[in-house]
Amino acid sequence: MTSFLLLNLKTGISLIETSNQSLALEGSSNTLSLENLPSGLLSAFQELDGSGKTSTQLSKIVRRFDGFQGIPTLYFYLAKLSRLGAIEYTLQADNTPIARLSVTSLTPPFEFQEVKVETYYVLSRFAFCRSDRGQTVLETPLSAARVSFFSWHGGAIVAELSQPKTVLELADRVPQLDEGTARHFLSLLLSAGAIVPTTAEVAQPADATEDLAVWEFHDLLFHTRSREGRQESTIGDPREFSRPVKPLPVVKPETFSEYIELCRPDIDQLKASDISLTQALETRRSIREHGDEPITVTQLGEFLYRVARLRSTFIREGNECSSRPYPSSAASYELELYPVINACQGIPSGLYHYCPQTHRLGKVRDRDRQVEELLVDAGRTNECRGKVPQILIVLAARYVRVARTYQGIAYAGILKDVGILYQTMYLVATSMNLAPCALGFGNSDRFSRAAGTDYYAETSVGEFMLGSR
């Protein structure tokens, strides 16, 4: 097959003529002005705004009008446009598009890289494929570029690169793939950070730095996708979903058959008699052992009231919001508290839901095998010889409450809310002389089965132990 790389301006970017023999970049956050261009260079750059040309074709245009002396200037500006992320590279074979390299962001600055024929390359441990708007794309959090596949060759090549391959070996392994096409394809993948050089013996080479070596794939991907810099999607703007999604009410509806009313402490009295914020901060610590005398329903009621009650509701930009003792992303308050009672004076053992508007517990289910598993899991995570806590409070997120407001950072915002709520729970428990301890992880599938929630609609995102000292 005959293959070549076409260069064209990225969709949404164009070079507009500002004055005679001058062009300016439009549609990009970066600026570039090409002034007093000779006729050949002007014609060549205008070709980038169409179906695209190879670098050889662009060179011929420049040489025809400006002579050989115009070639260095052409490549200088092409490299500059490439670093600005304004150039897309499309691999065509037999006049059919096979793959395209696009820059999604300019942090760090993009640089196109050519592979070496004799070097072995292998797929990066951070690379991943996914479907996006009808295309298969290969991305990595190491880079601000991605490669789109338009034919079966992409999947075959990626599969082969799970083991080290040279250009010639890859061409030999994949049907209908010659050396030139293999070289171009690997150059796209290398420029996108999806492959790394290695040796024939090393299928997973050491990471470039010690700092990178400690990152897991999912952690680095989550980090880059919930921060600005290495993605093109807009962060923090309302998003359109693949199907209509109804907004959730600010408070989860109370649909339980049994309720336990909780006491309401006198906040004004607490303002006068409670320990200081500094004392609470300085004496706060995780306490994994609970006392012989269980926590009481009165203490649990005061704790939940001070931590998570609903104080008021209001409308902001068309969204129903609320005010509670702890801050929340866009005042969405997507977190729901589910106390799992092992031992509490005045409350039968079982799984409950805290209703912040009415300040009471709705009974989800009695203590059974599924509730027992939640408590046992907490005991294992607790690192305290498997002892189950008196009370395990599971934090579950109604995801839509945040996703409708924030694009790209919904889950990151939820986890920040969990941290904020953890600290609030620690400080309140410390002031009440209770034993608090946040847990590092939990089983979301197990919680969904026990609470009867949809894993994708309301899933557990945190666990907190509470008991007497």
CORSULHU-V788107 format. One record per residue. N is the residue number from 1. RES is the residue in one small letter. SS is DSSP state (hx for helix, st for strand, lp for the rest). Layout:
{{N | RES | SS} {N | RES | SS}}
This chain:
{{1 | m | lp} {2 | t | lp} {3 | s | st} {4 | f | st} {5 | l | st} {6 | l | st} {7 | l | st} {8 | n | st} {9 | l | st} {10 | k | lp} {11 | t | lp} {12 | g | lp} {13 | i | lp} {14 | s | st} {15 | l | st} {16 | i | st} {17 | e | st} {18 | t | st} {19 | s | st} {20 | n | lp} {21 | q | lp} {22 | s | st} {23 | l | st} {24 | a | st} {25 | l | st} {26 | e | st} {27 | g | lp} {28 | s | lp} {29 | s | lp} {30 | n | lp} {31 | t | lp} {32 | l | lp} {33 | s | st} {34 | l | st} {35 | e | lp} {36 | n | lp} {37 | l | lp} {38 | p | lp} {39 | s | hx} {40 | g | hx} {41 | l | hx} {42 | l | hx} {43 | s | hx} {44 | a | hx} {45 | f | hx} {46 | q | hx} {47 | e | hx} {48 | l | lp} {49 | d | lp} {50 | g | lp} {51 | s | lp} {52 | g | lp} {53 | k | st} {54 | t | lp} {55 | s | hx} {56 | t | hx} {57 | q | hx} {58 | l | hx} {59 | s | hx} {60 | k | hx} {61 | i | hx} {62 | v | hx} {63 | r | hx} {64 | r | hx} {65 | f | hx} {66 | d | hx} {67 | g | lp} {68 | f | hx} {69 | q | hx} {70 | g | hx} {71 | i | hx} {72 | p | hx} {73 | t | hx} {74 | l | hx} {75 | y | hx} {76 | f | hx} {77 | y | hx} {78 | l | hx} {79 | a | hx} {80 | k | hx} {81 | l | hx} {82 | s | hx} {83 | r | hx} {84 | l | lp} {85 | g | lp} {86 | a | lp} {87 | i | st} {88 | e | st} {89 | y | st} {90 | t | st} {91 | l | st} {92 | q | st} {93 | a | st} {94 | d | lp} {95 | n | lp} {96 | t | st} {97 | p | st} {98 | i | st} {99 | a | st} {100 | r | st} {101 | l | st} {102 | s | st} {103 | v | st} {104 | t | lp} {105 | s | lp} {106 | l | lp} {107 | t | lp} {108 | p | lp} {109 | p | lp} {110 | f | lp} {111 | e | lp} {112 | f | lp} {113 | q | lp} {114 | e | lp} {115 | v | lp} {116 | k | lp} {117 | v | lp} {118 | e | lp} {119 | t | lp} {120 | y | st} {121 | y | st} {122 | v | st} {123 | l | st} {124 | s | lp} {125 | r | lp} {126 | f | lp} {127 | a | st} {128 | f | st} {129 | c | st} {130 | r | st} {131 | s | st} {132 | d | st} {133 | r | lp} {134 | g | lp} {135 | q | st} {136 | t | st} {137 | v | st} {138 | l | st} {139 | e | st} {140 | t | st} {141 | p | lp} {142 | l | lp} {143 | s | lp} {144 | a | lp} {145 | a | st} {146 | r | st} {147 | v | st} {148 | s | st} {149 | f | st} {150 | f | lp} {151 | s | lp} {152 | w | hx} {153 | h | hx} {154 | g | hx} {155 | g | hx} {156 | a | hx} {157 | i | hx} {158 | v | hx} {159 | a | hx} {160 | e | hx} {161 | l | lp} {162 | s | lp} {163 | q | lp} {164 | p | lp} {165 | k | st} {166 | t | lp} {167 | v | hx} {168 | l | hx} {169 | e | hx} {170 | l | hx} {171 | a | hx} {172 | d | hx} {173 | r | hx} {174 | v | lp} {175 | p | lp} {176 | q | lp} {177 | l | lp} {178 | d | lp} {179 | e | hx} {180 | g | hx} {181 | t | hx} {182 | a | hx} {183 | r | hx} {184 | h | hx} {185 | f | hx} {186 | l | hx} {187 | s | hx} {188 | l | hx} {189 | l | hx} {190 | l | hx} {191 | s | hx} {192 | a | lp} {193 | g | lp} {194 | a | lp} {195 | i | st} {196 | v | st} {197 | p | st} {198 | t | st} {199 | t | lp} {200 | a | lp} {201 | e | lp} {202 | v | lp} {203 | a | lp} {204 | q | lp} {205 | p | lp} {206 | a | lp} {207 | d | lp} {208 | a | lp} {209 | t | lp} {210 | e | hx} {211 | d | hx} {212 | l | hx} {213 | a | hx} {214 | v | lp} {215 | w | lp} {216 | e | lp} {217 | f | hx} {218 | h | hx} {219 | d | hx} {220 | l | hx} {221 | l | hx} {222 | f | hx} {223 | h | hx} {224 | t | hx} {225 | r | hx} {226 | s | lp} {227 | r | lp} {228 | e | lp} {229 | g | lp} {230 | r | lp} {231 | q | lp} {232 | e | lp} {233 | s | lp} {234 | t | lp} {235 | i | lp} {236 | g | lp} {237 | d | lp} {238 | p | lp} {239 | r | lp} {240 | e | lp} {241 | f | lp} {242 | s | lp} {243 | r | lp} {244 | p | lp} {245 | v | lp} {246 | k | lp} {247 | p | lp} {248 | l | lp} {249 | p | lp} {250 | v | lp} {251 | v | lp} {252 | k | lp} {253 | p | lp} {254 | e | lp} {255 | t | lp} {256 | f | lp} {257 | s | lp} {258 | e | lp} {259 | y | st} {260 | i | st} {261 | e | st} {262 | l | lp} {263 | c | lp} {264 | r | lp} {265 | p | lp} {266 | d | lp} {267 | i | hx} {268 | d | hx} {269 | q | hx} {270 | l | hx} {271 | k | hx} {272 | a | hx} {273 | s | hx} {274 | d | lp} {275 | i | lp} {276 | s | lp} {277 | l | hx} {278 | t | hx} {279 | q | hx} {280 | a | hx} {281 | l | hx} {282 | e | hx} {283 | t | hx} {284 | r | lp} {285 | r | lp} {286 | s | lp} {287 | i | lp} {288 | r | lp} {289 | e | lp} {290 | h | lp} {291 | g | lp} {292 | d | lp} {293 | e | lp} {294 | p | lp} {295 | i | st} {296 | t | st} {297 | v | hx} {298 | t | hx} {299 | q | hx} {300 | l | hx} {301 | g | hx} {302 | e | hx} {303 | f | hx} {304 | l | hx} {305 | y | hx} {306 | r | hx} {307 | v | hx} {308 | a | hx} {309 | r | lp} {310 | l | st} {311 | r | st} {312 | s | st} {313 | t | st} {314 | f | st} {315 | i | st} {316 | r | st} {317 | e | lp} {318 | g | lp} {319 | n | st} {320 | e | st} {321 | c | st} {322 | s | st} {323 | s | st} {324 | r | st} {325 | p | lp} {326 | y | lp} {327 | p | lp} {328 | s | lp} {329 | s | hx} {330 | a | hx} {331 | a | hx} {332 | s | lp} {333 | y | lp} {334 | e | lp} {335 | l | st} {336 | e | st} {337 | l | st} {338 | y | st} {339 | p | st} {340 | v | st} {341 | i | st} {342 | n | lp} {343 | a | lp} {344 | c | st} {345 | q | st} {346 | g | lp} {347 | i | st} {348 | p | lp} {349 | s | lp} {350 | g | st} {351 | l | st} {352 | y | st} {353 | h | st} {354 | y | st} {355 | c | st} {356 | p | lp} {357 | q | lp} {358 | t | lp} {359 | h | lp} {360 | r | st} {361 | l | st} {362 | g | st} {363 | k | st} {364 | v | st} {365 | r | st} {366 | d | st} {367 | r | lp} {368 | d | lp} {369 | r | hx} {370 | q | hx} {371 | v | hx} {372 | e | hx} {373 | e | hx} {374 | l | hx} {375 | l | hx} {376 | v | hx} {377 | d | hx} {378 | a | hx} {379 | g | hx} {380 | r | hx} {381 | t | hx} {382 | n | lp} {383 | e | lp} {384 | c | lp} {385 | r | lp} {386 | g | lp} {387 | k | lp} {388 | v | lp} {389 | p | lp} {390 | q | lp} {391 | i | st} {392 | l | st} {393 | i | st} {394 | v | st} {395 | l | st} {396 | a | st} {397 | a | st} {398 | r | st} {399 | y | lp} {400 | v | hx} {401 | r | hx} {402 | v | hx} {403 | a | hx} {404 | r | lp} {405 | t | lp} {406 | y | lp} {407 | q | lp} {408 | g | lp} {409 | i | lp} {410 | a | hx} {411 | y | hx} {412 | a | hx} {413 | g | hx} {414 | i | hx} {415 | l | hx} {416 | k | hx} {417 | d | hx} {418 | v | hx} {419 | g | hx} {420 | i | hx} {421 | l | hx} {422 | y | hx} {423 | q | hx} {424 | t | hx} {425 | m | hx} {426 | y | hx} {427 | l | hx} {428 | v | hx} {429 | a | hx} {430 | t | hx} {431 | s | hx} {432 | m | lp} {433 | n | lp} {434 | l | st} {435 | a | st} {436 | p | st} {437 | c | st} {438 | a | st} {439 | l | st} {440 | g | lp} {441 | f | lp} {442 | g | lp} {443 | n | lp} {444 | s | hx} {445 | d | hx} {446 | r | hx} {447 | f | hx} {448 | s | hx} {449 | r | hx} {450 | a | hx} {451 | a | hx} {452 | g | lp} {453 | t | lp} {454 | d | lp} {455 | y | lp} {456 | y | lp} {457 | a | lp} {458 | e | st} {459 | t | st} {460 | s | st} {461 | v | st} {462 | g | st} {463 | e | st} {464 | f | st} {465 | m | st} {466 | l | st} {467 | g | st} {468 | s | st} {469 | r | lp}}
